[in-house]
Amino acid sequence: DAMETARDSGNQELAESLLRYFVEADMKECFAACLFTCYELINPDVALELAWRKNMLDFAMPFLIQVLREYTGRVDALDKKTTKKEEEEKKKESAPNDYVPDYIPPIMGPSGMSGFGPLAITAGPAMQQPAQQGFPQPGMMQPGMPQPGMQM
């Protein structure tokens, strides 16, 4: 009844003090039963220490095996979760670099011709090099020079 009352209370100190009582009274079977009944309330290090000091390790072993199994399961679950998150982050990091558009729409230029974007615009008259004397640039009028096809 004392073990069930300790379990139902949810008080960790009460459960561990009851466990200490069973160890001091050398009640090995009650010690093992208390570990089972108050499983959620007993810290594994407390159970291990009490069992070791009074040579009751055989009675604490089922409790310790169950705790070890539970902790191993938790660590494995966290490891899987962490691995999954790391893989998703790697995919997110590499995804922008791998993007290739399926369709690139043509860019309409000022003349209405498609395919000639801003990079196809040539330099205006201010950007052209001045022509050398005697060798006029085609399409450029030089003062005092006759244009091809024009008579003077």
Residue, then its C-alpha position, 0 to 999 in steps of 0.5 A: d500500500a505504501m508503494e502505491t500511495a507514493r506512486d499516486s502522490g507523484n512525489q519523487e522524494l517520498a518514493e525515494s525515501l521509501l526505497r531507502y527504507f527498504v534498503e536499510a531494512d534489507m527487504k530486497e523483494c520490497f526494494a525491487a517491487c518499489l522500483f517497479t511500482c514507482y518507476e517514473l519517480i525513481n532516479p536511476d542514479v539513486a537506485l543504482e547507488l542504493a543497490w550497490r551499497k547494500n549488494m542488491l544489484d541483482f534486484a535493481m537490474p530489471f529496473l536498470i535494464q528498462v531505464l537503459r532501454e528507454y534512454t537508448g530509444r530516446v537517443d536513437a529518436l533524437d539522432k534520427k530527428t537531427t539527421k533528418k533536419e541536417e539532410e533537409e538543411k543541406k537540400k535547402e542550401s543546395a536547392p537555389n544553386d540547382y535551379v534551372p528555369d524551364y522557360i525563359p520569356p523573350i524580352m521585348g526591346p524598344s524596337g519591338m524585336s524580341g530577343f534583344g534585351p538591355l545587353a544588346i543596346t550599343a553605345g550612343p553617339a556620346m560613347q563613340q570614339p571620334a573619327q580620325q581626319g580623312f577617314p569618316q565613320p559610316g553614317m557620321m557626317q563630317p563638316g566639309m566632307p562629301q557624303p558617299g552618293m552625294q555630289m558637290 
